[in-house]
């Protein structure tokens, strides 16, 4: 009888304890939110940096605010998709509640997503939604600021797949904007190719309207190479001009004979538009 009573007491104790364990687990899984989502966009991170460093150059960026936006949606992503293209089509002035402008002209110039389509580097997923997250650096808020008045803008995100295009006759495309029957709209991208032979070297150039050459990673041009049959030729030197709008590659070769051009261009498979307007965002 005492043993039965002890077992009963233990079971009662477990019943009493289990609900509290469940409540603790649920609370442990709760997550915080910086601000309510707006137009399918989330504020993923808000971080203010204020540093003083001995020996730092006067122009060092030691005081700033990092703003990360997450474009979350139900994407039909496949293994063939490569990095998404993100374009911030507009971004209104960002001020704190003291009236200090955080999105200064100099800061906006450094945000590549405002200049055109830029390949994303960070993909985030949560539950049934996922999407790219982007980072922007802005001026730090005033020390007395408690909130950001508004973060408002529009963005377009495209998932893409790589399309391989080959141009067999280099003489036919020398000095011309590229067009190809396997990709509608290529001519509108204004990729221009040129090639010359001199002193035992072949020099090829490819230009575009945007800063496509590494490390900018803008626009639809993913990469380009000269080919000898099915084999990629390694250049002896390469460089960028025009602030990344032209890439030049030099090869140690006596002739253009047998050479072809291969482009890898990104083609959109799915595109979504986002409009966001965050109000009175509390600062950390």
FENGI-V906860 format. One record per helix or strand of 2 or more residues. SS is the DSSP state (H for helix, E for strand). FROM is the first residue (numbers start at 1). LEN is the number of residues. If there is no record, write none. Layout:
ss: (SS | SS)
from: (FROM | FROM)
len: (LEN | LEN)
//
This chain:
ss: (H | E | E | E | E | H | H | E | E | E | E | H | E | H | E | E | E | E | E | H | E | E)
from: (2 | 41 | 63 | 81 | 95 | 105 | 112 | 118 | 123 | 129 | 147 | 170 | 176 | 187 | 192 | 201 | 221 | 231 | 237 | 242 | 246 | 259)
len: (28 | 10 | 9 | 11 | 2 | 5 | 3 | 2 | 4 | 10 | 21 | 4 | 2 | 3 | 7 | 7 | 8 | 2 | 5 | 3 | 7 | 24)
//
